[in-house]
Amino acid sequence: MLFNKLLAIAAALTLFMLLTLDEGFAHTHFSAQDATIRSIAFDQHGRMWVATFGRGLWLIDESGIRKFYDETTQLPYPMINNLLFDGQYLWVATAGGGCIKLNTLTDKFEPVGQHAGFEKLHALTRTTTGQIIIGSVGSGTAYLKDNFWQPVKDSQSINLAWVNSVVEWQNRLWLGTSTGLYSASNDLSDWRPQYEKLNRGVNHLAISGDRLLIATTRHGLYSLKASEEPKKAIDFNGMIHFILPGDGFALIIGDKAMWKLTNDETQKLPDSPDLAKCAILDARNRFFIGTTDGKIYLSESGTDFRLKYFFSDNGLEEQK
């Protein structure tokens, strides 16, 4: 009888431990995912701003690391997709709170009038004339006018609704969407499909030297030069998340690997960080790579990577 009771107690304890471990693993997995590093930017003071998709905005400077959140305005929304510097202003494109503006001289958010349908954003760019343009998830594009976001059209085509990237190249604006590549001249409401045979969802656009690099959602990388047709870059497969242009090269981040593209030569980077998502160069030309599991790697050369920052239950920390 006693032996049976002891067996029952042991079984109950084992079950409890297994459930606890499962919960622990589930919690860790969730924590890693909501700490995805979506964008990194440096301001005029050399401070690093880190945008996460779930844990908000973080600031790294000489005084340390801290979460940047305004309790009074309750900004920014914690799911952030993109950061862009325009002089002293940091534009923060969120996935639920629109696109907001931070004055980095005062470290205060300044009012910007939002527009219904443009709460969830992916794309964010500044043109050579100083115009700020955003691309939404479901409502197309909008531009800033008199400190309010204005849609380029009252009603936008479904093909132009999901916008992942916007860049200015060859005196035109180029739009990468879930259905392909489009461009427009001065009239932002007149987006025209380009190179229909490309027929690929576009994840990211970047200018590297004399060409436009087109990162697709499933079919690798394409390169476009003026007056030519897009060409598929060899050795690039699967989804391409991000393109970081450098001096004479481009760093390509995909779901299968990372590459360094110089002219038409491709170098696959060995031992590159797993789950890489975004990248930036600082003033010293050092690479910072953000990942989907909440890590930031540092590389002096673009080939050797070491863990610099990571998310724990306590927030963003420096690897000592």
N, C-alpha and C positions, 0 to 999 in steps of 0.2 A: 504493500500500500504506500509506504513512505517512498519507496523507489519510484513508483509511478508518479507521485506528486512532484518529486524532484525532476523527473523527466519533463513533466508538463511545464514546470517553472522555467527549466532550461530552454524548452522550445519557445515559450513566450518571450523570454529575453532575447533569443536569437532573432525572432520575428521583429521585435522592437528595434534591434540594432540594424537589421536589414532595411527596415522602413526609414530609419533615421539616416542611414547612408544614402538611400535613394533620394530622400528629400534634400540632403546636403549636395549631392551631385546635381540635382535639378536646379537648386538655387544657384550653384556655381555657374552652371550652363547659362541660366537666365542672366546672371550678372555680367557674364562675358559678352553676351549678345547686346544688352542695352548699353554697353560701353563702347560700341563700335566707333572708331575714330573716322569721321566723315570728311573733316577739313582741318587744315592747320595754316595759320597765318602769322606773320611777324609785323608789328607796328613800327612806327618811326622811332621808337625808343629801343627797339630790339627785343621787345617783350614777345613771348610766344603765346598765341591764343589757340586753344584746342576745342574743336566742336565735336560733340558726341551725339549719337542717335539714341538718346535716352537719359543720359546723365548731365545734359546741359553743357554750358560753356565754362572753360577753365582757363586760368591765367598763370603763366610761369614767368617769374622775373627774379631779380636779385633777392627779393625778400622771401621767396619760396613759391609754393604751389597752392592755389586756392580756387575754389569754385566761385565763378562770377555770377551773382544773382541779385537782382534788385527786389527786395522784399516789398517795397512800396508799390511798384508797378507790376510786380510778379513777372518780370522779364529776365532772361528770354524763356520761351517755351523750350522744354528740355530736349526735344527731338530736333536736332539741327543738321541740315544737309550741306550747307555751303557758307563760306566766309569770303568777304572781299573787302580790301582796303581801297579807300578813295580819299587820299590825303590823310586828314586826321580822323576820318570817319571809318568805322568798321561796320559793314553791312552784314547782317546775320539773317540768312534765309532758313526758316524753320519748316517743319512738317506738321503744322498745326496752329502756328501763331503768326503766319505771314512773314514779311521781311521787315526787320526793324533796324534802327540806326543807333550806334554807340559812338559818342564823342570821346576819343581816347586822350584828349587833353584834360577833360574833366572826369572821365570814366563814368559818365552818366548817359542813360538812354534819352534820346530826344524824340518828340512825337513825330510819327509818320502815319498819315491816313491810310488805312487798309481798305481792301475791296473784297466783297463777298465772292467766294470761289477761288481766291488766291491765298488761302490759309496754308495749303500744303505745297511746298516749293522744292524744286531741284536745282534749276539753272539760275545763274547769277553772273552778270557781266557789266563792265563799264566800257562805253565806246570812246573813241578818240575825241569826240565832242563833249564828253563828260556825262552822257546820258546813261542812267542805270536801268537795266532791263532784267526782269525776272521771268522764269519759266515755271509753270505750275504742273501739278499732277492732276490733270482733268479739265483745266480751264484755259490752257494755252499760255500766251505771253502777255505781259503788261510792262508799262514803263512809268517812271516817276515824273509827275508833272505837278508843279506847285505844292510839292511835299505830299502828294497823294498818289497812290498807285492807280493807273488808268489802263484798263484792258485795251489792246490794240484794235479790237472789234467787239461789238456788243455780243456777237455770236461767232464762235470760232469752230472751224471744221474739226471733226473727231480725229482726223489724221494729225492735227496740230495741237491736240489737247494735252498729251503727255509729253512734256518737254524736259529733256535731260541735260542739254547743254546749248549755250549760245556763245559764238565768238564773232569778232569782226576780222575780215580778211579780204584783200583785193577790193577795198572800198565797198564791200557788201557785208551784210550780216548773215550768218549761217546758223541754222537751227537744226539740232539733232533731236529727233523724237523717237517714240517707240515704233514708228512706221517708216522712218527713213530720214533723208537729208533734204533740207529746204533752204532757200535763200531769199533775201529781200534787199531792196535798195533803200531809198529814203522813206518809203511808205511801209511802215511796219505791219500794216494790215494786209499787205500783198505778199504773202509767203508763197513761193513757187517751188514745186518739187524739182529736185535735181538728180540727174543720173538714176532714172527709175530702175535701170537694170541692177543697180546696187541692191535695192530691195532688202535692206537690212535695218533692223532696229539699231539706232545709234545711242551709245551710252555716254560718250565724251568726245569733245572736239578740242584740238589744240594746234597752234601754229608753231612749226619747227622749221626755221630757215625760210626757204621759198615755197613751202608746201603746207597744206592743211592735212593733219592726221585725223583719221576718223576711226574711233574705237567702237566696235559693234557689240551688241548684246550677246551674240552667239558665234559669230563667224570671224573672229580675229580683227586684224588691223588693216585699214586701207589708207593709201597715200594719194593726195590730189595736188597736182601742180597746175598753174594757170594755163588755160587753153588746152588741157589734156583731160583724159578720162581717168577716173579713180583706178588705182592699181592695188591689188591685194598684196600686202607685204608678206613675204614668205616667212615661214617659221613661227608665225603667230596664229594660235588656235584658241577656240573657246571664247568666253567673255573677256573683254578688256575693260577694266574698271576705270583706269586713270592714265593720263599722259602728262608727264612733267617735262616741258622743254628746258633744255640747258644751253650752254654755250657750245654750239656745234654738235649737239646730240639731243636725244630724247630718252627719258626713262619711261618704259612701258610696264604697267602693272596689270597682270591678268589673273584669272582664277587658277591657272595652271602653273604660272611662273612669272618671273620678272626678267625684262630684257633691257639692254642698252642699244639704241639704234643710232648709228653714226653714218650719215649719208645713206647708202643702201646696204651697209654691213650691220649684221645683227649679232649681238653677243648675249647669250643666255647667262644670267648671273647665278653662279652656284651658291648654295647656302643662303639664298635670299630669304627674308622673313616669310613665314607662312601667313596666309590670310591677309596679305597686304591689300589696302583699300585706297590710300591716298598718299601724296608725297609733297614735299616742298624743299627748296633750297634756301638756306639762310644767307646773311651778308658775307659769310666766310666760305660760301659754296659747299657747305656741308649738307648732306641729305638727311631729312627726317621722314620716316615712313610710318604711317598710321595703319593699324590693322583692325579687323572686325572683332577681335577678342580683346580690345582695349589696351593695346601695347603701342609704344612708339620706339622705333629703332633709329639709331644714329649711325651714319657712315661718313667717313672723311673722304672716301674715294668713289663711292657708289658701288663698291664691290664687297667690302667687309662691313658687316652689320653687327652692332651690339645693342642689346636692350638698354634703353635710356630711361623710359618711364613706363609705368603699368598701372592698371586699375586694380585695387583691392577693395575689400568691404569698407575701407576707410576713405576711399576716393582715389584720386590720381597721386601716385607716389613716384619718387626717383629711385632707380635701381642703384644701390650703393656698391 
